[in-house]
């Protein structure tokens, strides 16, 4: 009898190896592409976010003072001490009035910060700052959405591609103080300028990065002319600062 000879088929290990190599190659390409895009996109996104948050924070600081300015004459905020000849010697702040003023303005700012973070702006004085599209984003906790095409620098492509969300979170404390500046004005008159200074920190949140940005704003409270000559040994200017007042944001 003739023996049948069976030929064994070759094991198909070659296709598995090729598939693994192709997978690793594609994974490496995607990783390098994402790394490159992240390196190129990050500075542009941070710059865009910083400009938006600076503008928003300035608007919030001014908005927090708008009602305060309309309902106060600030005549009891400080006292000007003069010499016998009528020259202005110094400025004394009334600490109780200053602390109340700073407390009210800072608490208003914190309330507006929290409204932005929660996206509850339907009846807020901040709603006019945002477009309808931005208000829709804020309802989802997103301050702004930046199209990926913006990084190309090409106006034709700037609105194309997937949108990257930017969020903002205010952290730490809000610090504030009152600064008074008195300058010679005309003949035997002085011009009083009172400013409120605020310092706080905004946290910029991107999908893959978080960065904190300190913010400082000086907001004019009122300007008033008063009779009185500034002595020459002051150099024609007197500057006074109140104590620093601090409240936590959260």
C-alpha positions in Angstrom: 0.0 0.0 0.0 1.1 3.5 -0.8 1.5 5.8 2.1 -0.2 9.1 1.9 2.1 12.0 2.6 0.4 15.0 4.3 2.0 18.3 3.9 1.8 20.6 6.9 0.8 24.2 6.2 3.1 26.9 7.3 2.1 28.6 10.5 0.8 32.1 9.9 3.0 34.0 12.4 4.2 36.5 9.8 0.9 38.4 9.6 0.7 38.8 13.4 4.2 40.3 13.5 3.4 42.7 10.7 0.2 43.8 12.4 2.0 44.5 15.6 4.7 46.5 13.8 2.1 48.5 11.9 0.2 49.2 15.2 3.4 50.3 17.0 4.4 52.5 14.1 0.9 54.2 13.9 0.9 54.7 17.7 4.3 56.4 17.5 3.2 58.6 14.6 0.0 59.7 16.5 2.0 60.3 19.7 4.6 62.5 17.9 1.8 64.3 16.1 -0.1 65.0 19.4 3.2 66.1 21.1 4.0 68.5 18.2 0.5 69.9 18.1 0.5 70.3 21.9 3.8 72.2 21.8 2.5 74.5 19.0 -1.0 75.0 20.3 -0.3 75.6 24.0 1.3 79.1 23.7 -1.5 80.3 21.4 -4.3 78.9 23.6 -2.7 80.3 26.7 -2.4 83.7 25.1 -6.0 83.6 23.9 -7.2 82.5 27.4 -5.1 85.2 29.2 -6.5 88.0 27.0 -10.1 86.8 27.5 -9.7 86.3 31.3 -7.9 89.7 31.7 -10.7 91.4 29.9 -13.4 89.6 31.9 -11.6 90.2 35.2 -11.3 93.9 34.5 -15.0 94.1 33.6 -15.9 92.2 36.9 -13.7 94.6 39.0 -15.4 97.7 37.4 -18.8 96.1 37.6 -18.3 95.4 41.3 -17.7 99.1 41.9 -20.4 100.6 39.7 -23.2 100.5 42.3 -20.8 101.5 45.0 -19.8 104.7 43.1 -23.4 105.6 42.4 -24.6 105.3 46.0 -21.7 107.0 47.9 -20.1 110.4 48.0 -17.1 109.1 49.9 -16.9 112.3 51.9 -16.2 110.3 55.1 -13.6 108.1 53.6 -10.6 110.2 54.7 -9.7 113.4 56.5 -7.2 115.9 55.1 -5.0 117.4 57.8 -3.9 121.0 57.1 -1.4 123.4 58.8 -2.2 126.9 60.1 -1.5 128.4 56.7 -3.9 126.0 54.9 -1.2 123.7 53.5 -2.1 120.0 53.3 0.1 118.0 55.7 -1.2 114.4 55.5 -4.2 112.2 54.8 -5.9 110.2 57.6 -8.0 107.2 56.5 -11.1 106.3 58.5 -10.3 102.6 58.9 -13.9 101.6 59.6 -15.2 103.3 56.5 -12.3 101.9 54.4 -12.8 98.3 55.6 -16.5 98.5 55.0 -15.9 99.9 51.5 -13.3 97.2 50.6 -15.5 94.4 52.2 -18.5 95.4 50.1 -16.5 95.7 46.8 -14.5 92.5 47.3 -17.6 90.5 48.3 -19.3 91.7 45.1 -16.4 90.7 43.0 -16.3 87.2 44.6 -20.0 86.8 43.9 -19.5 87.7 40.2 -16.5 85.3 40.0 -18.8 82.5 41.2 -21.5 83.4 38.8 -19.1 83.1 35.9 -17.8 79.7 37.2 -21.4 78.4 37.6 -22.6 79.9 34.3 -25.5 81.6 36.1 -25.6 84.8 34.2 -29.2 85.0 32.8 -30.1 87.8 35.3 -26.6 88.9 36.0 -25.0 92.3 35.2 -22.3 90.4 33.5 -24.5 88.9 30.8 -23.9 91.9 28.5 -20.2 91.1 28.4 -20.7 87.8 26.6 -22.2 86.8 23.3 -25.0 84.4 23.0 -22.6 81.6 22.0 -20.4 82.4 25.0 -23.4 82.3 27.4 -24.3 78.9 26.0 -20.7 77.7 26.7 -20.7 79.1 30.2 -23.9 77.1 31.0 -21.6 74.1 30.5 -18.8 75.6 32.6 -16.7 76.6 29.6 -15.5 80.2 29.3 -14.5 80.0 25.6 -14.1 77.5 22.8 -11.1 78.0 20.5 -11.1 76.3 17.1 -8.0 74.2 16.3 -7.6 76.1 13.0 -6.7 79.2 15.0 -3.2 77.9 15.5 -2.5 78.0 11.8 -2.5 81.8 11.8 -4.5 81.7 8.5 -7.7 83.8 8.7 -9.4 81.4 6.3 -8.8 78.4 8.6 -9.1 80.2 12.0 -12.7 79.0 12.5 -12.2 75.4 11.3 -11.5 72.2 13.2 -12.6 70.9 16.6 -13.0 73.4 19.4 -10.8 73.3 22.5 -12.6 74.3 25.7 -11.1 76.9 28.0 -12.3 77.1 31.6 -11.5 79.6 34.3 -11.4 79.1 38.1 -10.6 81.9 40.6 -8.5 80.6 43.4 -7.0 81.9 46.7 -7.9 85.3 48.1 -8.9 88.7 46.8 -6.7 91.4 48.3 -7.6 95.1 48.2 -6.6 98.5 49.5 -7.4 102.1 48.9 -4.7 104.5 47.5 -5.0 108.3 47.6 -3.0 110.6 45.5 -3.1 114.4 46.0 -1.4 116.7 43.5 -1.2 120.4 43.2 -3.9 121.8 41.0 -4.1 125.4 39.9 -3.5 128.0 42.6 -3.8 126.9 46.2 -5.9 123.9 45.2 -5.2 120.1 45.3 -6.7 117.3 43.2 -7.6 114.2 45.2 -7.6 110.9 43.4 -8.8 107.8 45.3 -8.3 104.4 43.7 -9.2 100.8 44.7 -6.5 98.2 44.1 -7.4 94.5 43.7 -5.1 91.5 43.4 -6.3 87.9 42.9 -5.4 84.8 40.9 -7.2 83.2 38.0 -6.6 79.6 37.1 -6.7 78.8 33.4 -7.8 75.3 32.7 -7.1 73.6 29.4 -7.9 69.9 28.6 -4.2 69.0 29.2 -2.8 71.9 31.2 -3.6 74.1 34.2 -1.9 77.4 34.8 -2.4 80.2 37.3 -2.2 83.8 36.4 -2.0 86.6 39.0 -4.2 89.6 38.3 -3.9 93.2 39.6 -6.3 96.1 38.8 -6.4 99.7 39.9 -10.0 101.1 39.6 -10.6 104.9 40.1 -13.2 105.5 42.8 -13.5 109.2 42.6 -11.6 112.4 41.8 -12.2 115.6 43.7 -10.7 119.1 44.0 -10.2 120.5 47.5 -8.8 123.8 48.6 -5.3 123.6 50.1 -1.7 124.0 49.0 0.7 121.1 49.1 4.0 122.0 50.8 7.1 122.2 48.6 9.0 119.7 50.7 6.4 117.0 49.6 7.4 117.7 46.0 3.9 118.7 45.0 2.4 115.3 45.7 1.1 113.3 48.7 0.4 109.6 48.5 -1.5 107.6 51.1 -2.3 103.9 51.3 -4.8 102.1 53.5 -4.1 98.8 55.1 -4.5 95.6 53.0 -7.9 93.9 53.2 -8.2 90.2 52.3 -11.1 87.8 51.7 -11.0 84.2 50.5 -12.7 83.5 47.2 -14.1 80.1 48.3 
